[in-house]
C-alpha cells in the first residue's frame, strides 16, 4: 500500500516542494476552475496539475485523496501546506490571510 500510485504522489510532492502555490484538480469539475480563476484575479502565480475526469484516472486521484487526507478537488497547497479547496481559498483571499501566508513562505 505504501507504493500505491507512487508516481502521482511523487509528482505532486515534487511540485509542492518547487512552487509556492499548487492547485491539483481534474477535468469537468467546476471547483478547480473556480480556484484557478480566483488565483488569476488575485494575480497570484500557481502551478496546476490536472488528473483525468470523472470517468478517468479515478484510482490515481484516490491515492492523492488518501495521501493528502482531503476528500475533494481541488487540493490547494501554499508553501507545502494543504489549505483546502476552492471555498477555503476564497475565504483566505477575502480575509487577506492568503497574502499573509504567501509572505511568510518567502
C-alpha positions as a printed Julia matrix, in Angstrom:
106×3 Matrix{Float64}:
   0.0    0.0     0.0
   2.9    2.35    0.7
   3.8    2.48   -3.01
   0.21   2.58   -4.35
   0.16   5.02   -7.27
   3.5    6.38   -6.08
   4.21   8.12   -9.39
   1.38  10.62   -8.9
   2.32  11.17   -5.26
   5.94  11.84   -6.25
   4.83  14.23   -8.99
   2.57  16.25   -6.68
   5.09  16.19   -3.85
   7.8   17.47   -6.17
   5.58  20.29   -7.45
   4.7   21.29   -3.89
   8.39  21.42   -2.98
   9.25  23.59   -6.01
   6.32  26.01   -6.19
   4.69  28.38   -3.72
   1.12  27.62   -4.78
  -0.03  24.34   -6.32
  -3.57  23.51   -7.41
  -4.39  19.85   -8.01
  -7.59  19.25   -9.93
  -9.44  17.37  -12.62
 -11.47  17.99  -15.78
 -15.24  18.51  -15.67
 -15.17  19.62  -12.03
 -16.08  23.32  -11.74
 -14.28  23.87   -8.45
 -10.69  23.56   -9.75
 -11.66  26.1   -12.45
 -13.08  28.39   -9.76
  -9.88  28.16   -7.72
  -7.72  28.94  -10.74
  -9.95  31.89  -11.65
  -9.7   33.26   -8.08
  -5.9   33.0    -8.16
  -5.75  34.61  -11.6
  -7.96  37.5   -10.43
  -5.77  37.98   -7.36
  -2.63  37.97   -9.53
  -1.15  35.01   -7.69
   1.12  32.67   -9.66
   0.41  28.97   -9.28
   1.16  25.6   -10.78
  -1.77  23.48  -11.91
  -1.73  19.69  -12.05
  -4.79  18.05  -13.6
  -5.56  14.36  -13.33
  -8.28  12.91  -15.51
 -12.01  13.48  -15.34
 -14.93  11.9   -13.58
 -14.53   8.96  -15.97
 -10.76   8.51  -15.96
  -7.82   8.29  -13.58
 -10.02   7.87  -10.51
  -7.58   5.36   -8.98
  -4.74   7.87   -9.24
  -6.9   10.58   -7.65
  -7.92   8.16   -4.89
  -4.25   7.78   -3.96
  -3.97  11.58   -3.74
  -7.04  11.79   -1.51
  -5.6    9.15    0.83
  -2.18  10.83    0.88
  -3.48  14.35    1.5
  -6.4   13.42    3.71
  -8.62  15.72    1.64
 -11.69  14.14    0.01
 -12.37  16.53   -2.88
 -10.77  18.51   -5.68
  -9.17  20.9    -5.97
  -6.45  20.44   -3.42
  -4.62  23.71   -2.93
  -1.19  23.83   -1.35
   0.52  27.04   -0.21
   4.21  26.66    0.63
   3.77  22.94    1.17
   0.65  23.17    3.35
  -2.76  21.98    2.21
  -5.13  24.91    2.73
  -8.2   23.11    1.37
 -10.27  23.61   -1.74
 -11.88  26.44   -3.68
 -14.16  27.54   -0.83
 -11.29  27.76    1.64
  -9.18  29.6    -0.92
 -11.95  32.12   -1.48
 -12.23  32.77    2.27
  -8.46  33.23    2.6
  -8.39  35.7    -0.3
 -11.37  37.69    1.04
  -9.9   37.91    4.54
  -6.43  38.85    3.3
  -4.95  35.85    5.06
  -3.65  34.32    1.82
  -1.4   37.34    1.32
  -0.01  36.79    4.83
   0.58  33.08    4.15
   2.36  33.85    0.88
   4.57  36.47    2.54
   5.54  34.07    5.36
   6.72  31.43    2.91
   9.26  33.63    1.16
